[in-house]
């Protein structure tokens, strides 16, 4: 019998400490680039099929497709976001002046047709009438906590235009590298997870990519479409600050709150300025745009990956609260991978043999009868 091989515990612990120190040090060094790396990876994974389609139309030349995708990224994502943030920073003083002049405003009485709306109409009319009866001072007292918090957040984030530009520059550079060397990066990630968890790890990587694509299609595209349609409606109706309201709608749609509240503010402004027909049309348009996600979002999510819509939405909302805006993608990926791995682990064990309920009940009924007939006091016939 061979003697039991001894384990050099000190050596094992030392290797673990060195590896942990190397990983922590690497993450600390890359910390300034991590937001850009996460965003670039998310964008590249979500738009990889578009890159392949452009590459096929360019005769298989990857560099042309990469340049085209970078220009598309610049004009579709970076410039609109930069324009929205710089607009908020530019009009920060005007926003604060508007907040300070709120005591001069008063809310008009609700129109008579509001009460005729089924279910919610009387409640809306009563609340509206209460705000109108409170006057300018009462209205300001009710809105002041929300307005102050929103103004502080708005001006605080609008002041970091330079930081945003730096992160976007890093994102574009990393996205260009990933577009040109994406096959190599994907092969490295698949080999790493294959070494870590075998076939299950590779399946988890592929599922993560499909979940990112599903969120990009179902959540982001739906938010952009709803915000664009809502912004067009505000602009045509002549509501002031339509650009700022559109930027606000984008954030609310990404947070799954919908574009209705900013558009309702536009409707109230139109009513207050005696533009009743435009207000009625904008209200109908707001209802149409707000209900569009019920049709568009499930259809787009199913094109990315066949996951539960409830799981995707829970991942989006929980990820936003936990990780911020990038949690839109991290949350659904974590939940999707966890659910799939848990299901695969459960399916490895064979299902227990099921006993028919009727047969089990019959056996239990026969057992006491048999015991009674064969008991000590029984006599043969």
Number of C-alpha atoms within 10 A of each C-alpha: 3 4 5 6 6 6 8 8 9 9 10 10 11 11 12 12 12 11 12 12 12 12 12 12 12 11 13 12 11 12 12 12 16 16 16 21 21 17 20 23 20 19 20 24 22 20 18 16 12 13 19 16 12 19 18 13 10 13 10 13 12 18 14 16 23 22 15 15 21 17 14 12 19 16 12 11 13 18 14 13 17 16 14 17 21 17 15 22 19 14 14 18 12 11 15 15 11 11 15 11 10 15 15 10 12 18 19 17 15 20 12 8 9 16 16 11 12 8 9 11 13 14 13 15 20 14 12 17 16 16 20 17 15 15 16 16 14 16 19 21 12 12 12 14 10 10 14 13 10 12 15 12 11 16 19 12 15 20 16 13 16 12 11 17 15 13 19 22 15 20 24 22 16 20 27 20 15 22 26 18 13 17 11 11 14 15 10 12 15 20 15 14 17 17 12 12 13 13 12 15 20 19 17 22 18 13 18 22 17 22 29 27 27 27 29 23 23 24 26 18 16 24 25 18 17 27 28 17 19 26 24 15 22 26 16 11 19 14 20 13 11 21 18 16 21 25 22 16 26 24 17 18 22 22 19 15 14 21 28 23 16 22 27 16 14 26 24 18 18 21 20 16 10 10 15 16 12 18 23 14 13 22 20 12 17 25 14 15 21 21 14 15 20 10 10 17 20 17 13 19 23 16 13 19 18 11 18 13 14 9 15 24 19 16 23 27 20 18 22 19 14 14 13 12 16 16 19 28 27 24 26 26 28 16 18 23 19 13 14 16 15 11 11 12 11 11 10 8 8 7 8 6 6 6 9 8 9 9 10 11 11 10 11 11 11 11 10 11 11 10 11 11 12 12 10 8 7 10 8 5 3
